[in-house]
Amino acid sequence: MNNLATFTSPDTLKLPEEIAARFKPDDEFYVWLEGDTVVLKPVRRVSLKEIVARAEETPDEQPPTMDEVGKIVHEVRRAYRVPGE
């Protein structure tokens, strides 16, 4: 695998094909520096469908409280985190 990325013009970084193939146009990334290393972390959006599906998993007849919804959202986000964080 060719791991070399190229900075081709202002604000443009060309990723190796093997890595770029994992993403779609308009995907967003968190970007930060760690010493001399640039880290790109994909932003994983949680859909409302996923949140509702998690809320429906609760056995209660009552709708979930805001605290319960918050916990569900955190669980879903945790599931989408990039390994190695």
Secondary structure as UniProt FT lines:
FT   STRAND          6..9
FT   TURN            10..11
FT   STRAND          12..14
FT   HELIX           17..20
FT   TURN            21..22
FT   TURN            25..26
FT   STRAND          29..34
FT   TURN            35..36
FT   STRAND          37..42
FT   HELIX           48..56
FT   HELIX           66..80
FT   TURN            83..84
//
